[in-house]
Amino acid sequence: MRPRPLVVPAAVSVALAALVWLACTPARFVNYDTEYALLWGNDLVHGRTPDYSVAFAPTPHPLATLVGALGALVGTGFGEGLFEVLAFLALGVLGWLVFALGRAWFGTAAGVVAALVVLTREPVLSYGVRAYVDIPYLCLLLGALLVETRRRRAGTPVLVLVGLAGLLRPEAWLFAIVYGLWLWRGGALRPVHVALIAGAPALWALSDLAITGDPLHSLTGTRSTAADLGRVTGLQHVPSTLPRRLGEILREPVLLGAAGGGVLTLWRLRDRAVLGVTAGVVAVVAFCVLAAAGLSILTRYLLGPAAILAIFCGAGVAGWTALARDDPWRVRWMAFSALTVVALAAFAPSQVHRLRSTRGALITQTHILDELHDLAPQTAGLRCPLTVPNRRAVPQLALWTDRRPAAILSAQEHGRYARPAFVPASPAVAEQFVLDKGDLDRTLPPAPGGAPTARGRFWLLFGGCG
């Protein structure tokens, strides 16, 4: 009896998620942006209007806020645990999807190489462990590509997945439009498809309108925050930053394999490669559109193109297996494969070092947050504003102490600590617990006078009001 279609992918995804969890444990925590999604979801569940205008608030992603609301229905602790579990599951699903696409396009060996590449990239694991929405977004997008690969012009299921992705990241809107044009050219576009294409941007705008009164708040607010943080923005910076950001994710040997794999597959396996190339081009164009709109040029916004390139790296290493045995390019391709494998092996030690360093940093940040969580109840009954070193801990403490984020002050912005205050126990903790690298350029004010009421390994708590 053959297993049901979803049983094997689900089992493989869970197994990969477990392996990633074992490799990263005890690192696990919810990042600043996603913590706000949980905070805003908690507000909705309790009948409060989420505060999108608080200083340095992240972009509100409607689907993430909905998941936050579902978690908040059970409790704050459950909501954070839910995001942590989903983070590792998303990494497992990502590994399986990259393998499945690589296998469908260029063969099983190419899929295995591509999955190994993706799940050993330091930025992918870093963003995944910290529960950024970019990994689930990428899973939805790659899932849509897999559906289309297996059944051309599949229509509704593809647009449902892309629509859900469009409630996490706006780049998916361009994918939906391009796919709609593809359906229209084939005479397969239906009214339901048009509704699905328009659904994600419409729901996002309606969500902003309902919360802030401005349907474009996510665009204007994100652009304003990027300016406040001094982020690199603008289309003119894309040519210089895009290759560097992709290199940060994949590293040089993978880019070599992807370049060769892309050329060779377009030359000898064009029908297999065209969907992946198209998806990669659309992903880069979408990135350029965001840059032109004044949004930040961030590494994680290029995880989509990086995943596609990883699949083409798999093709560069193993795509020759899809050629006929008498094909004259088979031996040449094998030679390029050997070169790529040697380059990957040569860079393996540095990649392992990067992964170990990132794991150590994530574990330290996990311990810092765990101790902050343990100390937070000691301030829960106080009516006065709470002071923290910077904005990094605002959404967590707002949840843990049942405060509004506006009632939690940043010592760096206000120039002083006022009780109750959480003060880093050492300069090393202050350096590791920042929201933005620019925070390192601003000196923290001295701690409040008197002895701390609680002292931990990472934090000093100065209780009372004043």
Residue pairs with C-beta under 8 A, 6 or more apart in sequence:
9 96
9 100
12 92
12 95
12 96
12 99
13 89
13 92
13 93
13 95
13 96
14 89
14 92
15 92
16 91
16 92
16 95
16 96
16 119
17 88
17 89
17 91
17 92
17 93
18 88
18 92
20 88
20 91
20 92
20 95
20 119
20 125
20 128
20 129
21 28
21 88
23 359
24 125
24 129
24 359
24 362
26 363
26 366
27 129
27 359
27 362
27 363
27 365
27 366
28 84
28 87
28 88
28 129
28 366
29 84
29 129
29 130
29 131
29 362
29 365
29 366
29 369
30 38
30 80
30 83
30 84
30 87
30 130
30 131
30 396
31 130
31 131
31 132
32 58
32 391
32 392
32 395
32 435
33 58
33 59
33 132
33 133
34 64
34 68
34 83
34 130
34 131
34 132
34 133
35 80
35 395
35 396
35 399
36 57
36 58
36 60
36 395
36 405
37 60
37 61
37 64
37 65
37 67
37 68
37 133
38 68
38 71
38 72
38 76
38 79
38 80
38 83
38 395
38 399
39 50
39 68
39 395
39 398
39 399
39 405
40 50
40 52
40 60
40 65
40 68
41 65
41 66
41 67
41 68
41 69
41 70
41 71
41 72
41 79
42 68
42 69
42 72
42 76
42 79
42 399
43 49
43 50
43 51
44 50
44 65
44 69
44 72
45 69
45 72
45 73
46 72
49 211
50 60
50 65
50 211
51 57
51 404
51 405
51 406
52 60
52 208
52 211
52 212
52 217
52 221
53 212
53 221
54 394
54 405
54 406
55 391
55 410
55 413
56 225
56 228
56 229
56 391
56 435
57 221
57 225
57 405
58 222
58 225
59 218
59 221
59 222
59 225
60 207
60 208
60 211
60 217
60 218
61 133
61 167
61 168
61 169
62 167
62 203
62 204
62 207
63 133
63 164
63 167
63 168
64 133
64 168
65 207
67 82
67 83
67 86
68 79
68 83
70 82
71 78
71 79
71 80
71 82
71 83
72 79
74 82
76 399
76 400
80 399
83 131
84 131
86 131
86 136
87 128
87 129
87 130
87 131
87 135
88 128
88 129
90 128
90 135
90 136
90 139
91 119
91 124
91 125
91 128
91 129
91 135
93 139
94 118
94 119
94 124
94 128
94 135
94 138
94 139
94 142
94 307
95 115
95 118
95 119
96 115
97 139
97 142
97 143
97 146
98 111
98 114
98 115
98 118
98 142
98 307
98 310
98 311
99 111
99 112
99 114
99 115
100 111
100 146
101 111
101 114
101 142
101 145
101 146
101 149
101 276
101 311
102 110
102 111
102 112
102 113
102 114
102 115
102 311
102 314
102 315
103 110
103 111
104 111
104 146
104 149
104 150
105 149
105 265
105 272
105 273
105 275
105 276
105 311
105 315
106 261
106 265
106 269
106 272
106 273
106 311
106 314
106 315
106 318
106 319
106 322
107 318
107 319
107 321
107 322
109 314
109 317
109 318
109 321
110 311
110 314
110 315
110 317
110 318
110 319
110 321
110 322
111 311
111 314
112 314
112 318
113 313
113 314
113 317
113 318
114 310
114 311
114 313
114 314
115 314
117 250
117 254
117 310
117 313
117 314
118 124
118 306
118 307
118 310
119 125
120 351
120 355
121 249
121 250
121 251
121 306
121 310
122 351
122 354
122 355
122 358
123 248
123 249
123 299
123 300
123 303
124 135
124 249
124 303
124 306
125 355
125 358
126 358
126 362
127 134
127 135
127 300
127 303
128 135
129 362
130 362
132 300
133 168
133 169
134 168
134 169
134 300
134 301
134 303
135 303
136 168
137 165
137 168
137 169
137 172
138 303
138 304
138 307
140 161
140 162
140 164
140 165
140 168
140 172
141 161
141 162
141 165
141 172
141 175
141 304
142 307
143 161
144 157
144 158
144 159
144 161
144 162
144 165
144 175
144 179
145 275
145 276
145 279
147 154
147 157
147 158
147 161
148 154
148 158
148 179
148 275
149 275
153 182
153 183
153 186
153 188
155 183
155 188
155 190
155 193
156 190
156 192
156 193
156 196
158 179
159 176
159 179
159 180
159 193
159 196
159 197
160 196
162 172
162 175
162 176
162 179
162 196
162 200
163 172
163 176
163 196
163 197
163 199
163 200
164 200
165 172
165 175
165 200
166 172
166 173
166 176
166 199
166 200
166 201
166 204
167 200
167 203
167 204
169 301
170 201
170 204
170 218
170 290
171 283
171 286
171 287
171 289
171 290
171 301
171 304
172 200
173 200
173 201
174 282
174 285
174 286
174 289
175 279
175 282
175 283
175 286
176 196
176 197
176 200
177 197
178 278
178 282
179 197
180 189
180 193
180 194
180 197
183 189
183 190
183 193
204 218
205 215
205 216
206 215
208 214
208 215
208 216
208 217
208 218
209 215
211 217
214 220
219 293
219 295
222 295
222 296
223 233
223 293
223 294
223 295
226 233
226 294
226 295
226 296
227 233
227 294
229 296
229 436
229 438
230 438
231 296
231 297
231 298
232 241
232 296
232 297
233 291
233 294
233 295
233 296
233 297
234 291
234 292
234 294
234 297
235 288
235 291
235 292
237 291
237 297
238 287
238 288
238 291
238 297
241 297
242 284
242 287
242 297
242 302
245 297
245 298
245 299
245 302
246 255
246 302
246 305
246 306
246 309
247 255
248 299
249 299
249 302
249 303
249 306
250 258
250 306
250 309
250 310
250 313
251 347
251 351
252 343
252 347
253 340
253 343
253 344
253 346
253 347
254 309
254 310
254 313
254 344
255 309
255 313
256 316
256 339
256 340
256 343
257 312
257 313
257 314
257 316
257 317
257 340
257 343
257 344
258 309
258 310
258 312
258 313
258 316
259 316
260 316
260 336
260 340
261 312
261 313
261 314
261 315
261 316
261 317
261 319
262 273
262 277
262 309
262 312
262 315
262 316
264 315
264 316
264 319
264 329
264 333
264 336
265 272
265 273
265 312
265 315
265 319
266 273
266 274
266 277
267 329
268 323
268 327
268 329
268 333
269 315
269 319
269 322
269 323
272 322
273 312
273 315
276 308
276 311
276 312
279 308
280 305
280 308
280 309
280 312
283 304
283 305
283 308
284 305
287 301
287 302
287 305
290 301
291 297
313 340
316 336
316 337
316 340
317 337
317 340
317 341
317 344
318 337
319 333
320 329
320 330
320 333
320 334
320 337
323 329
323 330
323 333
324 330
361 432
364 432
365 432
365 433
367 457
367 458
368 429
368 432
368 433
368 458
368 459
369 393
369 396
371 456
371 457
371 458
371 459
372 393
372 396
372 397
372 422
372 458
372 459
373 396
373 400
374 456
375 422
375 454
375 456
375 459
375 461
376 396
376 397
376 400
376 401
377 400
377 401
378 453
378 454
378 461
378 463
379 386
379 401
379 420
379 461
379 463
380 400
380 401
380 402
382 420
382 463
382 464
382 465
383 465
384 418
384 419
384 420
384 465
384 466
385 407
385 408
385 409
385 418
386 397
386 401
386 403
386 407
386 408
386 409
386 420
386 421
386 422
387 408
387 409
387 410
387 411
387 414
387 417
387 418
387 419
387 420
387 421
387 422
388 394
388 397
388 408
388 409
388 410
388 411
388 421
388 422
389 410
389 411
389 412
389 422
389 423
389 424
389 430
389 433
389 444
390 410
390 411
390 412
390 413
390 433
390 434
390 435
390 439
391 410
391 413
391 435
392 433
392 434
392 435
392 439
393 408
393 422
393 433
394 405
394 408
394 410
395 405
397 403
397 408
397 422
398 404
398 405
398 407
398 408
409 418
411 417
411 421
411 444
411 445
412 439
412 442
412 444
412 445
415 445
416 445
417 423
417 445
417 446
417 447
417 448
417 462
418 448
418 466
419 448
419 462
419 463
419 464
419 465
419 466
420 461
420 462
420 463
420 464
420 465
421 447
421 448
421 461
421 462
422 459
422 460
422 461
423 447
423 448
423 452
423 459
423 460
423 461
423 462
424 430
424 433
424 444
424 458
424 459
424 460
425 455
425 456
425 457
425 458
425 459
425 460
426 458
429 458
429 459
430 444
431 440
433 458
434 440
447 460
447 462
448 462
450 462
452 460
452 461
452 462
453 461
453 462
453 463
453 464
454 460
454 461
454 463
455 461
